[in-house]
Amino acid sequence: MTVSIGDKVRLISPMSYLKTADPMPMLRPSDLVGSDESGAVVALHPLEIAAVRFRRGTFLIPLDRLCPAGVEDEKQG
């Protein structure tokens, strides 16, 4: 999947933990991001990693774990 800064995305499936996008990253529990929550891409990192801002923080997430936010909305509607 290709993304650009500002794109709205959501997690495909829950992750076992979330890594913060802080200067000194920390591992956080996965329940900070809900399965129905969408976030905005704020930075792109090497190795297919995106920094995504969700309601409870900004986390580093592999691109293969993300999908565009509108995809799930269209399937449900």
C-alpha positions, 0 to 999 in steps of 0.5 A: 500500500502506498500512503502520503502524509495526511492520508486517513488510515486505520488498522487492519487487525489489532497489533500486539503492542504499539510503538510510540513515535516519540524521540525516545520510543516506548512500547504501549498496550494495543488497546490505545487504538480501537479497531474502528478508529481512524488516524492520519499519517503524519510522517513516513519512515524507512522500512515501510513504516508510517507514523500515524496520529490517533486519538490517544497518541502517535504510533509507528505502524508498518504499512502492511498493517494499515488500510485506507480509512474509507475502505471499511466504511464502504464495505459496511454501508 
